[in-house]
Amino acid sequence: MKKSVTCSEIRGQIRAPSSKSALQRLVAFSWLASGETEILNPDYCSDVAAAIGIIEKLGASVSRGSSSLIINSSRERYSDPSLQNPGDLQNIVRLDCGESGLAIRMFSPVVSLLEGTYELEAEGSLVSRPTGMITKTLSAFGVKISDNGGFPPVRISGPLKGGYAVIDGSLSSQILTGLLAALPAAANDSEVKVINLKSRPYIDMTIELASRFGCSIENSGYEVFSVKGRQKYKSPGRIEAEGDWSSAAFLLAAGALAGEVRVVNLRSDSKQADRAVMEVLKACGADIITGEGYIEARNPGKPLSAFEFDAADSPDLFPPLAALASRCRGTSVIHGAERLKHKESDRETSLITEFAKGGVKIESDGRTMKITGGSGIRGFSGDSHNDHRIAMALAVSALAGSGKVEIENAQAVSKSWPAFFEDLKSIGGNIDE
């Protein structure tokens, strides 16, 4: 699918979609907790759909509604390997993670709690994303695990009983999220030592949500995590999925560039790392208004200023900040580019390549990205590289650019925000098929 976006004056209010990071965690915790959990404010992007599909394959009953997602789980009876699907080859239960990196990294430890053999499969870009961190980590806990030469699929035979491991957190915090979800339900106590942990706010989210389900995790300076085993996940009954700051960052950048946008369904006290976009918007001179449950970003009516920001803990901000920087006077500097290699695309290369087509110079040494802005992006024919955040970044940059920006493979937005282009059009975005 191709979308074309041209310079627009946007004005209006948009509801931020629910955080797929929070929703996927809530889906996993709801499966771990026997009984019924009602998740309010769901959005069914493809990553969330993958998580739901996994727990359905593991026996949960799921009812999808527009205002709530209801999950009924009886996890205990799925710990018996004789109850696995007898029609599967070699009695292996196959779980489809789609293109979700969080799903494969989080559910690998979670399903390793079970006896029997499970294979976590991947599609699209996830097929080429490395899984060595999963196999190394779970092997340290005594789980029998293998992959396809360092890539999906991942085959696991549990059960995970707890123990001790040292893991490298420099590339991703998602395997740690999976461990912290699984280890409270393990038979023994556990300790995880983490070296150079990135994306710490997402670990805060995991620990907070686990506590809402009755499980306690001790965090000692983000270096050692101590987890008592034999804890019981208990459904909170009803719990709300908060709005997504990763998606909202694109809308807020759009407001700063091309008019004014109020984004509702956001928590200003959120644990999400990408809430840090507010620091950048203020630094570059955008007008920001904060209210109860909403954030509003406005173009100040004068040139925006270049900014410097460390995105090591929030790498998903690189695409919306690149769009913002394209119109900021001077050279903006974003640190943490080493976090961009193993996303839906190689985002460092994708951003450099696509913005260059529109006349915006981006340089990177693999750690720091420099973006020379001012006049904005020119019209060109580009590609999302099948990456939802690249598609959104090109669209947002085009709002304050000159000429038509054509985006091939624009359907990639379905991974996190299927209605992105429709929502942008509803507030004045000039968007055509």
Secondary structure in CASP SS format (residue, H / E / C, confidence):
PFRMAT SS
TARGET T0000
AUTHOR 0000-0000-0000
METHOD secondary structure of the structure
MODEL  1
M C 1.00
K C 1.00
K E 1.00
S E 1.00
V E 1.00
T E 1.00
C C 1.00
S C 1.00
E C 1.00
I E 1.00
R E 1.00
G E 1.00
Q E 1.00
I E 1.00
R E 1.00
A C 1.00
P C 1.00
S E 1.00
S C 1.00
K H 1.00
S H 1.00
A H 1.00
L H 1.00
Q H 1.00
R H 1.00
L H 1.00
V H 1.00
A H 1.00
F H 1.00
S H 1.00
W H 1.00
L H 1.00
A C 1.00
S E 1.00
G E 1.00
E E 1.00
T E 1.00
E E 1.00
I E 1.00
L E 1.00
N C 1.00
P C 1.00
D C 1.00
Y C 1.00
C C 1.00
S H 1.00
D H 1.00
V H 1.00
A H 1.00
A H 1.00
A H 1.00
I H 1.00
G H 1.00
I H 1.00
I H 1.00
E H 1.00
K H 1.00
L C 1.00
G C 1.00
A C 1.00
S E 1.00
V E 1.00
S E 1.00
R E 1.00
G C 1.00
S C 1.00
S C 1.00
S E 1.00
L E 1.00
I E 1.00
I E 1.00
N E 1.00
S E 1.00
S C 1.00
R H 1.00
E H 1.00
R H 1.00
Y H 1.00
S H 1.00
D C 1.00
P H 1.00
S H 1.00
L H 1.00
Q C 1.00
N C 1.00
P C 1.00
G C 1.00
D C 1.00
L H 1.00
Q H 1.00
N H 1.00
I E 1.00
V E 1.00
R E 1.00
L E 1.00
D E 1.00
C C 1.00
G C 1.00
E C 1.00
S C 1.00
G H 1.00
L H 1.00
A H 1.00
I H 1.00
R H 1.00
M H 1.00
F H 1.00
S H 1.00
P H 1.00
V H 1.00
V H 1.00
S C 1.00
L C 1.00
L C 1.00
E C 1.00
G C 1.00
T E 1.00
Y E 1.00
E E 1.00
L E 1.00
E E 1.00
A C 1.00
E C 1.00
G H 1.00
S H 1.00
L H 1.00
V H 1.00
S H 1.00
R C 1.00
P C 1.00
T C 1.00
G H 1.00
M H 1.00
I H 1.00
T H 1.00
K H 1.00
T H 1.00
L H 1.00
S H 1.00
A H 1.00
F C 1.00
G C 1.00
V C 1.00
K E 1.00
I E 1.00
S E 1.00
D C 1.00
N C 1.00
G C 1.00
G C 1.00
F C 1.00
P C 1.00
P C 1.00
V E 1.00
R E 1.00
I E 1.00
S E 1.00
G C 1.00
P C 1.00
L C 1.00
K C 1.00
G C 1.00
G E 1.00
Y E 1.00
A E 1.00
V E 1.00
I E 1.00
D E 1.00
G C 1.00
S C 1.00
L C 1.00
S C 1.00
S C 1.00
Q H 1.00
I H 1.00
L H 1.00
T H 1.00
G H 1.00
L H 1.00
L H 1.00
A H 1.00
A H 1.00
L H 1.00
P H 1.00
A H 1.00
A C 1.00
A C 1.00
N C 1.00
D C 1.00
S E 1.00
E E 1.00
V E 1.00
K E 1.00
V E 1.00
I E 1.00
N C 1.00
L C 1.00
K C 1.00
S C 1.00
R H 1.00
P H 1.00
Y H 1.00
I H 1.00
D H 1.00
M H 1.00
T H 1.00
I H 1.00
E H 1.00
L H 1.00
A H 1.00
S H 1.00
R H 1.00
F C 1.00
G C 1.00
C C 1.00
S C 1.00
I C 1.00
E E 1.00
N E 1.00
S E 1.00
G C 1.00
Y C 1.00
E C 1.00
V E 1.00
F E 1.00
S E 1.00
V E 1.00
K C 1.00
G C 1.00
R C 1.00
Q C 1.00
K C 1.00
Y C 1.00
K E 1.00
S C 1.00
P C 1.00
G C 1.00
R E 1.00
I E 1.00
E E 1.00
A C 1.00
E C 1.00
G E 1.00
D C 1.00
W H 1.00
S H 1.00
S H 1.00
A H 1.00
A H 1.00
F H 1.00
L H 1.00
L H 1.00
A H 1.00
A H 1.00
G H 1.00
A H 1.00
L H 1.00
A H 1.00
G E 1.00
E E 1.00
V E 1.00
R E 1.00
V E 1.00
V E 1.00
N C 1.00
L C 1.00
R C 1.00
S C 1.00
D C 1.00
S C 1.00
K C 1.00
Q C 1.00
A H 1.00
D H 1.00
R H 1.00
A H 1.00
V H 1.00
M H 1.00
E H 1.00
V H 1.00
L H 1.00
K H 1.00
A H 1.00
C C 1.00
G C 1.00
A C 1.00
D E 1.00
I E 1.00
I E 1.00
T E 1.00
G E 1.00
E C 1.00
G C 1.00
Y E 1.00
I E 1.00
E E 1.00
A E 1.00
R E 1.00
N C 1.00
P C 1.00
G C 1.00
K C 1.00
P C 1.00
L E 1.00
S E 1.00
A C 1.00
F C 1.00
E E 1.00
F E 1.00
D E 1.00
A C 1.00
A C 1.00
D C 1.00
S C 1.00
P H 1.00
D H 1.00
L H 1.00
F H 1.00
P H 1.00
P H 1.00
L H 1.00
A H 1.00
A H 1.00
L H 1.00
A H 1.00
S C 1.00
R C 1.00
C E 1.00
R E 1.00
G E 1.00
T E 1.00
S E 1.00
V E 1.00
I E 1.00
H E 1.00
G C 1.00
A H 1.00
E H 1.00
R H 1.00
L C 1.00
K C 1.00
H C 1.00
K C 1.00
E C 1.00
S C 1.00
D C 1.00
R H 1.00
E H 1.00
T H 1.00
S H 1.00
L H 1.00
I H 1.00
T H 1.00
E H 1.00
F H 1.00
A H 1.00
K H 1.00
G C 1.00
G C 1.00
V C 1.00
K E 1.00
I E 1.00
E E 1.00
S E 1.00
D C 1.00
G C 1.00
R C 1.00
T E 1.00
M E 1.00
K E 1.00
I E 1.00
T E 1.00
G E 1.00
G C 1.00
S C 1.00
G C 1.00
I C 1.00
R E 1.00
G E 1.00
F E 1.00
S E 1.00
G E 1.00
D E 1.00
S C 1.00
H C 1.00
N C 1.00
D C 1.00
H H 1.00
R H 1.00
I H 1.00
A H 1.00
M H 1.00
A H 1.00
L H 1.00
A H 1.00
V H 1.00
S H 1.00
A H 1.00
L H 1.00
A C 1.00
G C 1.00
S E 1.00
G E 1.00
K E 1.00
V E 1.00
E E 1.00
I E 1.00
E E 1.00
N C 1.00
A H 1.00
Q H 1.00
A H 1.00
V H 1.00
S H 1.00
K H 1.00
S C 1.00
W C 1.00
P C 1.00
A C 1.00
F H 1.00
F H 1.00
E H 1.00
D H 1.00
L H 1.00
K H 1.00
S H 1.00
I C 1.00
G C 1.00
G C 1.00
N E 1.00
I E 1.00
D E 1.00
E C 1.00
END
